[in-house]
Amino acid sequence: MDRLLYDELVQEIFQRLPPSSSSSVSLVSKRWLHLHRTSRTSLSLRLTAEDAAVPSLSTLLSHYPFLSSLSLLLSEPNTTTATTTTLADHLLLLVCTFCAQLHSLRFLAGPVSLSSLTSLSAACTQLTSLCISLCRPLFLTWISSFPKLKELSIMVCSVKIDLHPNRGCGYCADEESDAELGLETLCLSGIGAGDWGLGWLWRSSRKLKKLQLKSCEGVGDGGSFSSFVTCLQGVQEVELRTCRSIVDGVLLQLAENCHSLTSLLVYDGGSREGLLRFFSQCRCNLQKLDFRLPLDLKNDHLLAVATNFRSLSSLRLQSCCLVSGEGLKALGTAVNSGLEELALINCDVVEREPGLLTTLGQNLRQLRKLDLSYNEMLLDKEFMSMLVSCNCLIDLRVRGCKGLTNASLITMLNICKRLESVDIMHCSRIQAEAIEFFILNSPRLRLVQVEQSKISDVAKMWASHKFIEAAA
């Protein structure tokens, strides 16, 4: 039979196999090994410095000539920054040599030099997504050498290198005329208040739809902040993670200059006054809010959200210790017909105010996704009283809710007939027998996340027959 199958047909079969099965086909024969490699379009590699130095890496890459997506991660070596950059440049040169058809490259093997980025732009002309690491000082006009780039992620190393760019090569951003970049998603990590040259990037990124800032202490030097407004005109999604020193300024600019914003995430940083000012002044049609603000988000913030953002479809709160039931109930009443996703992760208000979940369930009958993970003291009675009103759920997560028992799982089965995905990891009082019964009788279930030790042989068999993925 093997001889009757053309190479193209075998490759087509390989491409349709699930990841769990595709790894074993290469063991059948040398022919299948070759065909499996040439059919792969995506590859992820995790290397040590010793692995990366040997010629076998180039041999490995040569076996995958049709890669369109590559992720390469180098475990952090105990070497100097200069040595790390040299090694990273060497690896990137191998990528340029053997992976010319890449559309997506995630290269986390250390900071790279400008010359290696120039080589990458010449070799991989189809790149639409790029993730790299750079050292200071930053020279960013190389981005214009990637005309098809839509997604860019840059991680800035804390160590500076002694690099003096040749001003005649066009690498000094302050002297460059503004470009028109095609970037739609931009993620910057580790930007400092004194990093100059960011103004060119902000002025040239007028097509941005999504902006992510992680562990940033600024958006560039003093001149860059005035240019920052330019890139915000069409932005729809903003994520601010651990950016406490700039979050108020960014939120103020968003409220005043960005009328297209639909999604906002703020983790681990902010001020109560700045947040309240944003909620009160913003006139955007916000649909998604995601906050992890243990000591910053309070009841008055939720009341402002309830007043100004009645079209909200998703609200996610993590570790928000100062939120009260009054604010959540007011918000639930204001957005009762539109909210489809609610997450109260490790929020002690769930345990502190009995009856809160029952009221929220009665107000939010259109919920499709509910996440109550890591509320360790949540009990069956409170949880089940909410589920009675939430029969539209397709995604339910209660990971780490140690107070829930088999009774909660049976209630899920009886009321939530549309469930497709359930996460019951680390729910110690939910036992294997209930999980088996749940898998056997759930009509639409496609994914259940639970410890493998709780999945019986019978449950595994039925999960296979019903195409349910049981993952840990």
C-alpha positions in Angstrom: 0.0 0.0 0.0 2.8 2.4 0.8 4.2 2.1 -2.7 0.8 3.0 -4.2 0.7 6.3 -2.4 2.2 9.3 -4.2 4.5 11.6 -2.2 2.0 14.5 -2.5 -0.8 12.4 -1.1 1.3 11.2 1.9 2.3 14.8 2.6 -1.3 15.9 2.5 -2.2 13.2 5.0 0.6 14.2 7.3 -0.6 17.8 7.2 -4.0 16.8 8.4 -2.8 14.7 11.3 -3.2 16.0 14.9 0.0 17.0 16.6 -0.2 14.1 19.0 0.0 11.6 16.0 2.3 13.3 13.6 5.4 12.8 15.7 5.2 9.0 15.3 4.8 8.8 11.5 8.5 9.6 10.9 9.5 6.3 12.6 7.9 4.2 9.9 10.6 4.5 7.2 13.2 6.8 5.8 10.8 7.8 3.1 8.1 8.8 5.6 10.7 10.7 7.6 11.7 12.7 4.6 8.1 13.4 3.5 7.1 14.3 7.1 9.9 16.9 7.3 9.2 18.4 3.9 5.5 18.6 4.7 6.1 20.6 7.9 5.4 24.3 7.7 5.9 25.1 11.4 8.8 24.2 13.8 9.6 25.1 17.4 13.1 24.6 18.8 14.5 25.1 22.3 18.3 25.0 22.3 21.2 25.4 24.8 24.3 27.4 23.8 26.1 24.1 23.3 23.4 22.8 20.9 23.5 26.0 18.9 27.2 26.0 18.4 27.4 22.6 16.5 27.0 22.3 12.7 24.1 19.8 13.2 21.7 22.8 13.7 22.2 23.9 10.1 21.7 20.3 9.0 18.5 20.1 11.0 17.1 23.3 9.4 18.0 22.0 5.9 15.6 19.1 6.4 12.7 21.5 6.6 12.8 23.5 3.4 9.2 24.7 3.4 8.9 26.3 6.9 6.6 29.3 7.0 6.7 29.6 10.8 9.8 29.1 13.1 10.2 29.6 16.8 13.7 29.4 18.1 14.5 29.8 21.9 18.0 29.8 23.3 18.3 29.0 27.0 20.0 31.9 28.7 23.8 31.2 28.6 26.2 32.4 31.3 28.2 34.6 28.9 28.8 38.2 28.3 26.3 40.3 26.2 28.8 40.6 23.4 29.2 36.8 23.2 25.4 36.4 23.4 24.9 38.8 20.5 27.5 37.0 18.4 25.9 33.7 19.0 22.4 35.1 18.2 23.7 36.6 15.0 25.2 33.2 14.0 21.8 31.5 14.5 20.0 34.2 12.7 22.3 33.8 9.7 21.4 30.1 9.7 17.8 31.1 9.6 18.5 33.4 6.6 20.3 30.6 4.8 17.8 27.8 5.2 14.4 29.4 5.9 13.9 31.9 3.2 10.1 31.2 2.9 9.3 32.3 6.5 6.2 34.3 7.2 6.5 34.2 11.0 9.7 34.2 13.0 9.9 34.1 16.8 13.7 34.5 17.5 14.5 34.5 21.2 18.1 33.5 21.1 19.6 36.7 22.5 20.0 40.3 21.2 20.8 40.7 17.5 22.8 43.3 15.6 21.7 45.7 12.9 23.7 43.9 10.3 22.0 40.6 11.0 18.6 42.3 10.7 19.7 43.7 7.3 20.6 40.1 6.2 17.2 38.9 7.5 15.3 41.5 5.5 17.2 40.6 2.3 16.7 36.8 2.8 13.2 36.5 4.3 11.2 38.9 2.1 7.8 37.3 3.0 8.0 38.0 6.8 4.7 39.3 8.2 5.4 38.5 11.9 8.7 39.0 13.8 9.7 38.7 17.5 13.3 39.6 18.4 15.5 41.0 21.2 17.6 44.1 20.9 20.3 45.9 23.0 20.5 49.6 23.6 20.9 52.0 22.0 17.9 51.4 19.8 18.0 52.1 16.1 14.6 51.2 14.6 14.6 52.4 11.0 15.5 48.9 9.9 11.8 48.0 10.3 11.1 49.8 7.0 13.2 47.1 5.3 10.4 44.6 6.0 7.6 46.0 3.8 5.2 43.1 4.5 5.6 43.1 8.3 2.2 43.3 10.2 3.2 42.1 13.6 6.4 43.1 15.5 7.5 42.3 19.0 10.7 43.8 20.4 12.3 42.9 23.8 14.9 45.4 25.0 17.8 44.0 27.0 18.9 46.0 30.0 22.6 46.0 29.0 23.9 48.6 26.6 26.4 47.9 23.9 29.1 50.1 22.5 27.6 50.7 19.1 28.0 53.9 17.1 25.9 53.8 14.0 27.2 55.2 10.8 25.0 58.2 10.2 25.4 57.8 6.4 23.7 54.3 6.6 20.3 55.8 7.6 20.2 54.2 11.1 19.8 57.4 13.1 16.1 57.7 13.7 16.2 61.4 14.6 17.5 62.3 11.2 15.2 60.0 9.2 12.1 61.2 7.6 8.9 59.5 8.7 8.1 56.2 7.0 4.7 54.5 6.4 5.0 51.2 8.1 2.3 48.5 7.6 2.4 47.4 11.3 -0.9 46.4 12.7 0.3 44.8 16.0 3.2 46.2 18.0 4.6 44.8 21.3 7.4 46.5 23.1 9.0 45.2 26.3 11.5 47.0 28.5 11.4 50.4 27.0 13.0 53.0 29.3 12.2 56.7 29.8 15.5 57.7 28.1 15.4 55.5 25.0 15.6 58.0 22.1 14.4 57.4 18.6 11.0 56.0 19.5 9.4 59.0 18.1 10.1 57.8 14.6 8.4 54.5 15.3 5.3 56.2 16.7 5.0 58.6 13.8 5.5 55.9 11.3 3.0 53.4 12.8 -0.3 55.0 11.7 -2.0 51.7 10.9 -1.7 50.2 14.3 -4.7 48.1 15.5 -3.1 46.6 18.6 -0.5 48.0 21.0 1.2 46.1 23.8 3.6 47.6 26.4 5.3 45.3 28.9 7.5 46.3 31.8 8.0 49.8 30.2 9.1 52.8 32.2 8.5 55.2 29.3 7.6 55.4 25.6 10.9 56.9 24.7 12.7 60.2 25.5 10.9 63.5 26.0 10.3 64.1 22.3 9.0 60.6 21.7 6.0 61.1 24.1 4.6 63.9 22.0 4.8 61.7 18.9 3.1 58.8 20.8 -0.3 60.3 20.1 0.2 59.8 16.4 0.0 56.0 16.5 -3.2 55.9 18.7 -5.7 57.2 16.1 -6.9 53.8 14.9 -5.8 51.6 17.7 -8.5 49.1 18.8 -6.7 47.0 21.5 -4.2 48.2 24.2 -2.4 46.0 26.7 -0.4 47.6 29.6 1.5 45.0 31.7 3.6 46.2 34.7 3.9 49.8 33.3 3.0 51.6 36.5 5.2 54.7 35.8 3.4 55.5 32.5 0.0 53.9 32.7 -1.8 57.1 33.8 -0.2 59.1 30.9 -1.1 56.4 28.4 -4.7 56.2 29.6 -5.1 59.9 29.4 -3.8 60.0 25.8 -6.2 57.1 25.0 -9.2 58.9 26.5 -8.4 62.1 24.6 -7.2 60.8 21.2 -8.3 57.3 20.6 -12.0 56.9 19.7 -11.6 53.4 18.2 -10.5 51.6 21.3 -12.6 48.4 22.0 -10.3 46.4 24.3 -8.2 47.4 27.3 -6.0 45.2 29.5 -4.1 46.6 32.5 -2.0 44.3 34.7 0.0 45.2 37.8 0.2 49.0 37.6 -2.0 52.1 37.8 -3.4 54.7 40.1 -6.9 54.9 41.4 -7.2 58.5 40.2 -5.9 57.8 36.7 -8.2 54.8 36.2 -11.2 56.8 37.4 -10.3 59.7 35.1 -10.1 57.3 32.2 -13.4 55.6 32.9 -15.1 59.0 33.3 -13.6 60.7 30.3 -13.2 58.0 27.7 -15.9 58.1 24.9 -14.8 54.9 23.2 -17.1 52.0 22.6 -15.2 49.7 24.9 -16.3 46.0 24.7 -13.6 44.2 26.6 -11.9 45.1 29.9 -9.3 42.9 31.6 -7.7 44.0 34.9 -5.3 42.5 37.4 -5.1 45.4 39.9 -5.0 44.0 43.5 -4.8 47.4 45.2 -5.9 49.9 42.5 -9.4 48.8 41.2 -12.2 49.8 43.6 -16.0 50.0 43.7 -16.2 53.5 42.2 -14.3 52.3 39.1 -16.9 49.6 38.4 -19.7 52.1 38.9 -18.1 54.4 36.4 -17.8 51.5 34.0 -21.5 50.7 34.5 -22.4 54.3 33.7 -20.2 54.8 30.6 -19.6 51.4 28.9 -23.0 49.7 28.6 -22.0 47.8 25.5 -19.4 45.8 27.4 -19.2 42.2 26.2 -16.3 40.9 28.3 -15.1 41.7 31.8 -12.1 39.9 33.4 -10.9 40.7 36.9 -8.0 38.9 38.5 -6.9 39.4 42.2 -9.0 42.6 42.5 -9.2 42.6 46.3 -10.9 45.9 46.8 -13.9 45.3 44.5 -17.3 45.0 46.2 -20.5 43.3 45.4 -22.3 46.7 45.0 -20.1 47.6 42.0 -20.4 44.2 40.4 -24.2 44.1 40.8 -24.5 47.6 39.3 -22.4 46.6 36.4 -24.3 43.4 35.9 -27.6 45.4 35.8 -26.1 47.9 33.3 -24.8 45.4 30.8 -27.2 42.5 31.4 -28.2 42.0 27.8 -24.7 42.2 26.2 -22.1 40.6 28.6 -20.9 37.3 27.2 -17.7 36.7 29.2 -17.2 37.1 32.9 -14.0 36.2 34.8 -13.6 36.7 38.6 -10.3 35.0 39.2 -9.0 34.9 42.7 -11.3 37.7 43.7 -12.3 37.3 47.4 -15.5 39.2 46.8 -16.9 35.9 45.5 -16.4 34.3 49.0 -16.9 37.5 51.0 -20.4 38.3 49.8 -22.9 35.4 49.8 -25.5 35.6 47.1 -23.4 37.7 44.8 -23.0 35.0 42.2 -26.7 34.2 42.3 -27.6 37.8 41.5 -25.0 38.0 38.8 -26.3 34.8 37.2 -29.9 36.3 37.2 -28.7 39.5 35.5 -26.3 37.9 33.1 -28.3 35.3 31.4 -26.5 35.6 28.1 -23.1 34.6 29.5 -21.2 32.2 27.2 -17.9 32.2 29.1 -17.4 32.0 32.9 -14.1 31.8 34.7 -14.2 31.5 38.5 -10.7 30.0 38.9 -8.7 30.0 42.1 -11.6 31.0 44.4 -10.6 28.3 46.8 -13.4 28.8 49.3 -16.2 28.8 46.7 -18.8 26.2 47.7 -21.3 24.1 45.7 -24.4 26.0 46.9 -23.2 29.4 45.7 -21.8 28.1 42.4 -24.8 26.0 41.5 -27.2 28.8 42.3 -25.5 30.9 39.6 -25.5 28.1 37.0 -29.2 27.8 37.2 -29.5 31.0 35.3 -26.6 30.5 33.0 -27.7 27.9 30.5 -26.0 29.5 27.5 -22.4 28.7 28.7 -20.0 27.1 26.3 -16.8 27.7 28.3 -16.6 27.2 32.0 -13.4 27.3 34.2 -13.2 26.6 37.9 -9.5 25.6 38.1 -8.3 25.6 41.7 -11.7 25.8 43.3 -11.0 23.3 46.0 -14.4 23.7 47.7 -16.4 22.3 44.7 -17.5 18.7 44.7 -19.1 16.1 42.4 -22.4 17.9 42.9 -21.2 20.9 41.0 -20.1 18.8 38.0 -23.5 17.1 37.9 -25.2 20.5 37.9 -23.0 21.6 35.0 -24.2 18.5 33.1 -27.9 19.0 33.8 -28.1 22.7 33.2 -25.3 23.7 30.8 -26.2 21.6 27.8 -24.1 23.7 25.4 -20.7 23.3 27.2 -17.8 22.7 24.9 -14.8 23.4 27.1 -14.5 22.8 30.9 -11.5 23.4 33.2 -11.7 21.5 36.5 -7.9 21.2 37.2 -6.9 21.1 40.9 -10.5 20.7 42.1 -9.5 18.1 44.7 -13.0 17.2 45.8 -14.2 16.4 42.3 -13.6 12.7 41.8 -12.9 10.3 38.9 -16.4 8.8 38.9 -18.1 12.1 38.4 -15.7 13.0 35.6 -16.4 9.7 33.8 -20.1 10.3 34.0 -19.6 13.9 32.8 -17.7 12.8 29.7 -20.1 10.1 28.8 -23.2 12.3 29.0 -22.0 15.8 27.8 -23.6 16.3 24.4 -21.3 19.0 23.0 -18.1 18.7 25.1 -14.9 19.0 23.1 -12.3 19.8 25.7 -11.9 18.9 29.4 -8.9 20.0 31.4 -8.3 17.7 34.4 -5.5 15.7 36.0 -4.7 12.5 34.0 -5.0 10.5 37.2 -8.7 11.3 37.4 -9.5 10.0 33.9 -10.5 6.4 34.0 -9.9 3.9 31.1 -13.6 4.1 30.3 -13.5 7.9 30.3 -10.5 7.8 27.9 -12.3 5.4 25.6 -15.5 7.5 25.4 -13.5 10.7 25.0 -11.8 9.1 22.0 -15.1 8.0 20.5 -16.7 11.4 21.0 -13.6 13.4 19.8 -13.2 15.0 23.3 -9.7 16.2 24.2 -8.8 15.4 27.8 -5.8 17.6 28.6 -3.8 18.2 31.8 
